[in-house]
Amino acid sequence: MGKAKDIVMKSWASHKPVVVLVALAGVVAAAGAIAIYLERQPPEDVSNSDAEFVEGETQKPIVGVANWPTYGQNNARTRYLPTEDVAPPLKVKWRFNGRKLLEYSPILLGGTIFGINNNGQAFAVKTRRGKVRWRRQVARLNASAPAFSNGSLFISNLEPGQVQSLRARDGKRWWVRDLPGRTESSPVVVDDLVIVGCECGTLFAFDRVTGKTVWEADLGGEIKAAPAVSDGVAYVGDYGGNFSAVNVDDGSVKWTYSGAGDFYGTAAVAFGRVYVGSKDGAIYSFEKESGDLAWRHSIGGEVYAGAVAADTPNSDPTVYFGVFGGSTFYALDARTGDERWSADSGGSVIGAASLIGENVYVANLDTTETFAFDAATGDKVWSFRDGAYNPVISDGNLIYLTGKKQIYALKPAPAGGGPTKKGKKKGGGKKK
């Protein structure tokens, strides 16, 4: 029973029946410890074979240079870029000093990377040589990624709790809106709305041009995740154990699933489903339209990381997750939740992975390394000496890897590696 059992045993070992009140206090303490223990157990697995599943059409590889305009690559936050032109082994082309901790990956538009460090300094960097276009202090504390739309950046800040709009070409501030609480919810832009969550428990929609509040949806718990949007609905979890679907047009709640653990990670929407991990140690798959639970799969450890959900030419519909408090990276069947393979991630994973071509990239917090696994087999194909949180984005020509304080532009290298490759190719996946 672990720590809770020790608490219970110590309580009863030290118990002396001096008076009835003391005895009752001991019973209450033991019961409380057992309750805490039970609450921390991962939930039982659930599988609903009748749940709707929409077969995906494998996306065609991109042609030319792609953009990565928002956290998760697209509004559905699937974190997948189909490309045949960039794959390990990789070597450094240039590096950019972010000066402070880079907890979230940047975004990428038209040859420019936009990001923000943990100390609230926003920046723009040219992808060709890594030259800085501008830097601007916009907050005291930040833990999110920007979003881009129509020449503007949209940024959520923890301290002060606010949402800002900046002109992308020079960082000039267009507007700022204070919130009732902090926010580390990476914004999503849908038409003329900027949608973002707040630790006050409210999902906000602001006018993209003016910053005026268009609607508010109170969801019952602190919102730390970034909302994922598909077909006019925003999907987001909160720290009240609720996962909600909110209509983008007016902020009305379409459906809510309650009774799970706290949701920190960002969901991914694909195959007619919503995929999200919880701090209760389970991955959840909901029917996109109804909110019915399609499956729940316990993987151990707390799940802070956002989901990757996609199929590729060489892999079937799959969702990919790492865990905090373990060192295993999982690939699960998107339809059933069954384990396809698992691999050693080298330590706890707290940031979202990314699927670039046929390789899924993930960083761990313990050794601060980034690994690339073959998406179909789980074989480890490459590693890099830096990376801790949300490591990789791409434009289809280069990989842009976020380390603890630096961003690296990586280009394909001849087989045999370069100075940044660590170790030889080896099988790291455990197939199921």
N, C-alpha and C positions, 0 to 999 in steps of 0.2 A: 504493500500500500504506500511505500515511499515515505515522504516527509509527513504527510497527514497521519499515517499509521504511527510514526514516532511520537507525534504530538499526543495522539490518543493514548499510547502506551505509557508515556511519561505522566500524563494526567492521572491515569489509574494507579501507577506505581507510587506516586506521591500522595495518593488519597488516604486520608485517615478519618474514620467516621467519628469525628469529635461531636459535631452537631448535624442535624438534618440539613440545614442550609448549606453547609460546606459540601455535603454529599450531593445535593442537588446542583450546586455550582459545577461540581466535577462532571456530572452527567451532561449538563448543558454544554460545557466546554468540549467534551468528547463528541457530542452530537454535531456541534458547530464545525469541528475539525473534519468529521466524516462528510458533512455537507460540502465543505470546501473541496475535499478530495474528489467527491463525485462530480462536482461542477467542472473540475479540471480534466476529467476524462474525455477523450475524443468521442464524439457522437457515433452511434452505430451507422454502418453503411446502409444506404437505401438505393434500390434500383427499380425503376419503373419502365418496363420494356415497352409499354404502350405510349410513352411520351413522344411527342412530335420531334422529328429530326429531319432537317432539310439538307439533303446531300449537297455538298459544295462543289462548285466548278473550279477546278484548279486554275488559278490566275496565270495568264500568260506573262512571261518575263518582260520586265520593263524595257523600253527602247530609249536610249539616251540617258540623260541625267534626271533623276527623280527628286522630288521634294519630300521632306519629313516635317510637315507643318505644325504638328501637335504632339503632345505626349502620347505614345502608342502608335504613331504614324498616321492614323486615321481616326475619325470620330468614334468608330466602333472599338477602338483601342486594341486591335488584334495583334499589333506589334510584328507584322510580317511584311517583308519587301521581297517580291519575287525577282530574282536576278540571276544571271548565269555568269556575270563578269567579275565578281569579287568573292573570293573564298581563300581560306588559309592554304599555304603559309602566307603570312603578312609581315611587312616590315615598316618601320616608321618613315614617313615622308616629312612631317613636321610636327611640332608640339606647341601648344599654347598654355601659358601659365595662368590659371584661374585665380591665383593668389591665396585663396581660402578653399575650404572644403567644397567640393562639387557633389552634392548629394543626389541631384537629378540630372539626367542627360539633357543636352540642349535640343533645339529644333533646327531645321535646315530649310532655307528657301533661296532659290536663285543664286547659288554660289556663296551664300552667307550663312554662318552658324550664329544663332542667337541663344544665349543662355544667361544664367544668373547663379552666383555662388551663394554659399550658406550665410554669408554676412550681408547679403542684399545688394551686391554690386552686379548690375546687368552689363552685358557686353555683346558686341557683334564682331565676328572674325571672318575674314575672307577664306574660303575653302582652298583657293589655289596655292597660297603659300603660308597661310596661318597668320596673316597680318591683321592687326587690330584695327577695326573701323572706328569704334567708339566704346567707351566705358562710362557708366553712370551709376551713382549710388542712389538706389530707389527705396531701400528699406534697411532695417537693422538686422532682420532675420528672415530667411527664406528657405523653404523646403518644397519646391515645386518646379515644374517646367513651364515655360511660356507657351502661348498659342499665337498663331499668326493668321491674319485675315486682312485683305484689302490694304496692304501697306502699313498695318498697325500690329503691335505686339500687345498681348494682354497677360498680366502677371498677377498672381496671388501672393500675398505676403503674410507671414506669421506675426511679425512685429514691425510696424503696427499692423493690426488686422485690417486689410484693405485689398481692393482690386484696382489696378492701374492700367491705363492705356498709354503706350509710348509710340511715337513715330519711328518706324523701323529703320529709316535711313540714317537717323542721327541720335535716336534715344530721347528726343524731346517729348515731354509729358503732354498728352492730350487731355486726359481727365483722371481723377482719382475718386474712389468711393470708399468711405470708411464702413466697416462691418461691425456688428455687435460682438464679434469674437475673432479669434485668429483663423487663418486659413492656410492649409498646405494642399489644397485641392487644385490641381492643375486645370486651368480653364479649358472649356471647349466652346468653339464658335459655331453656331447653327444659324445660317442666314444672317439676320441682323441682331441676333441675341448672343450674349456672352454668358455662359452658364457655369456656375462655380458653387462649391459647397463651403460651409462655414462650421467651425467648431461650436457655434451657438445652436446647431441642430437644424439649420435652415439651408435649403437649396435656393440660390438666387439666380434670376435672369436679368441682365442689364442690357440696355440698348447699346449696340456696338459703337455707334457714333457719338452719343451724348453721355453715356454712362448712367442714364436714368434707370431706376428700378422698374422693371416691367411686371415681374411677379415674384412671389415668395412661396415656397412650399416647406412647411414645418414637418420634419420627418421623424423626430422623436429621440435622436441621439447625435452626438458629435459627428460631423461629417469630415473625414480626413481624406477620403479617396477622391479621385477625379471621376466625374460622371462620364459614362460611356453613352453614346447616342446612336440610335439606329431607327430609321423609319419614323421619325418624329417623337421618339420616346427616349428619355434620359434614364439610365440605370445606375444606381449608386447605393452602397451600403453605409451603415453608421455604427456608432459605438453603443447603440441601444439594442444590438442584435437584430436589427431590421434591415432588409434589403428591399428597395422600393423602385418602382417604375413610375416615372412622372411624365405626363404629357408636356411636350415642349411648347405648344401653342399657348397654354394658359396656366401651367403649373399644377393642374389637378393630378391627383394620384391615381394611376391606372390600377396598380396592385401593389401589395406589400406582403413579404414573407417575414414572419416574426419567429423568434425563439432560437436563433442561431447565436454563435459567439460574436464578438466584436468584429466588424469588417473594417480593415485598414486598406487593403489592396484594391486597386482599380480593376473593374470587371472587363471582360472582353465579350463582344457579341458576335456570334458566328453560328452558322448551321441551324438557324431558328432557335438558338439557345443563348443563355447568358451564363458565363463561367466566372466564378469568383472564389477566392480563398478566404478563410476566416481564421482568426486567432484561436478558435477552438480546435484547430488541427485538421480541418476538413476542407475539401474542395466541393463546391456546390454547383450544380447545373440546373438551371430553371428553364422551363418553357418560356420563350420570349413573350408570347402574347398573353398567356394566362397566369404566369407566375407559379404554375405547378412545379413541384420538385421532380425533376427527371432522374437525378441520382445525387448521392452524397458519398464521397470517398474519403475516408480518414487516412492521412499520410504521416501523422506524427509530427510534433513540433508545431509552432505557431506559423501561420501563413500571413506574412506581411506583403509579399511580392504580388505585383499585378500579374495577370494571366497573359499567356501567348496562346492564340487559337487560330489554327490554319491547317490546310493540307497543301502539299507540294507535289511536283511530278513524281517524287520518289517516296512520299509518305502519305498515309491516310489521314483523315481528320483527327487531329490530336491537340490536346492542351498540355502546356508545359509549365511547371511550377518548381520553385525551390522552397525550402523551409528554414525558419529560424529556430535554432536549438538542435540542429542536426547537420548532416553533411551529405544529404542525398537530394539529387535533382530528379524529378519525375516527368515522364511522358505518359499521359493517360488517354485512353480511347475517348474521343469526344462524344461518341454516342452512348457508351455504356459506363464510362468511368473506370474500366478495367486498366490495370497497369500494362503499358506496352513495353517500357524499359525503365530502368533507373540507373543512375550513374553517380559517382563520387564527385561532389561539387567542391571539395576541399575545405568546407566550413559552412557556417550559417549563411543563408541567402536572405537578404532583406529587400533587395531591389528586383525589378522586373527584368526578365530575360528578353531577348529579341531574336527573331528568326529571319536571317538574311540568306536568301537562296536556300540551300539544303543544310545549313548549319545553324544551330541555336547557340547563342552566346549568353553566358551568365557569369556574374562575379560573386565572390564570397567575401564576407566581412572579416574572417579570421586570418587568412593569409594575404588578403587584398590582392587576389589574382583574378584574372578573367580566363574562362575556359570556353572553347568551342566544341560542341558535340554534334556528331552526325545526327540529323533530325530523325532519320529512319531507324538507326541502329543503336544510338547512344554511345558509339565509339568516340573517345576523346581524340580530336584531330589537331588541336592547337592550344597553346596557353600563352598568357602574357603576364608580365610581372606587376601590373598595376590594375586597379579596379576594385570597387567595394560595393557600390550601390546599383545604379541603373546604367549598365556599361556601354551599350552599342546602339548607334544609329548609322544609316548609310544612305548615299545617293545613287547606289548602284555601280559606282566606279571606285569609291574609297569607303573604308570603314572608319567611322569617327568614334573612338573609344574614350569614355570618360573615366579617368583615374580619380584618385582621391583629391588631387588639386590641379591636374593637368588634363587637357584634351589632346589626344594623339590622332593624327591623320595617318591611316595605315593603307598601304597599297599591296597588291599581290606580289609575292616574291617567288623566285624560282624554287622548285621543290628542293628540300634540303635545309630550308630555313634561312633566317637572317639573325642579326644580333639580338632581336627581341624574342625570338622563339625560345621556349623553355622545354627541354626534353624532346624525346622522339614521339612520333605518332604511336599511340597505343590504344588498345580496346579498353574503354572505360565503362561501357554499358552492360547492365545486367538484364538480359532479355527475359520477358515473361511469356 
